[in-house]
Structures are given as structure tokens and as C-alpha cells.
Amino acid sequence: MNKTDLDILSYLQSDGRLTNVALAEEIHLSPSPCLRRVKQLEEAGVIEGYHARIDRQKAGFSMTVFVEVRLKSHAGDKHIVFEKAILEMEDIISAHLVSGIADYRLEVVAVDLQDYERILQALQSLPHVKDIQSHFAIRSVKTAAPLPLKKIS
């Protein structure tokens, strides 16, 4: 990726609804080459999609919980079975294989405590789960921050 590609990514991170003409003006390209570069970034998987950023509280999700999960064993494909199961759970909005005591760190959204209890019971019933620890977010300080693209150039 060159500076122009990084500029495109930076502007689209700030405003994913930016028109191609407006984007082209910002990065000092004509619209056709600009669109071609955007398409190349999409095809390469650098741009994965365009999404609306939704306020969780206003949408009705009053709770964010970070859940640490330990598996009973790492032998064979047990982790794959677990990963496939959590990919199907819509309440889990991000999941990471991590180092440390826990094996996975999940970000879960819930409408209320009763809803989280239902989610927790579902997590506990997943195959190969040994231990679950929940950390309730008191307040969000920083979410959905853009990538620091200036570090790349």
C-alpha cells in the first residue's frame, strides 16, 4: 500500500458514506482512478465493508460484558468446536484467542442482567468450557476507534 491507499483508508474510516467524487477531491485524484483504488482495496480484503456505528445504550443494550473463557483442553480440534459455536451467538460481538490465564476474551452485549444470565448459561453449556469469568463494563471510554494508519506510512 502506498500513501494514496492509506489516505483513502483514512478518509473512509472517518466517513464511510463519503462519495467517490468527494473522496477523489480529498486525495487529489480524478474519480475513476480513485474508484479503481477503492475497488482494489475491497477486493484485497483491506476494506471489509461499510457499517453504521450504533450507540449501544440508545439501541437498548444497557450492558457490555467482557467474558474470559478457559477451555478444558486444547487437544485436537476442541478449540475449533468452541469457535464455531461462539460464531453463531449474536450476543458475542467480538472474540479473541488470547495469551494468559484465559484462552478467549469475548465482548458480549446484553439488554439487561436477565439477558446476560441467559447468554452466560448458553456459554456454560458450550462444549469444552472449563471456566468463565465475567467483567462488567461500568462505562465505555473509547470504542470503535479508527486504526492508526499514520504509523504504516
VENLINDA-V498331 format. One record per pair of residues at least 24 apart in sequence whose C-alpha atoms are under 8 Angstrom apart, sorted by the first residue. I is the first residue (numbers start at 1). J is the second residue. If there is no record, write none. Layout:
BEGIN
i/j
I/J
I/J
END
This chain:
BEGIN
i/j
2/153
3/153
5/37
5/41
6/149
6/150
6/153
8/38
9/47
9/149
10/149
13/146
14/146
16/50
16/51
60/111
61/109
61/110
61/111
61/112
62/109
62/110
62/111
62/112
63/109
63/110
63/111
63/112
63/113
63/136
63/137
64/107
64/108
64/109
64/110
64/136
64/137
65/107
65/108
65/109
65/110
65/134
65/135
65/136
65/137
66/105
66/106
66/107
66/108
66/134
66/135
66/136
66/137
67/104
67/105
67/106
67/107
67/108
67/132
67/133
67/134
67/135
68/102
68/103
68/104
68/105
68/106
68/132
68/133
68/134
69/102
69/103
69/104
69/105
69/106
69/129
69/130
69/131
69/132
69/133
70/101
70/102
70/103
70/104
70/129
70/130
70/131
70/132
71/103
71/128
71/129
71/130
71/131
72/128
72/129
72/130
73/128
78/127
78/128
79/128
81/127
82/126
82/127
82/128
85/126
91/119
END
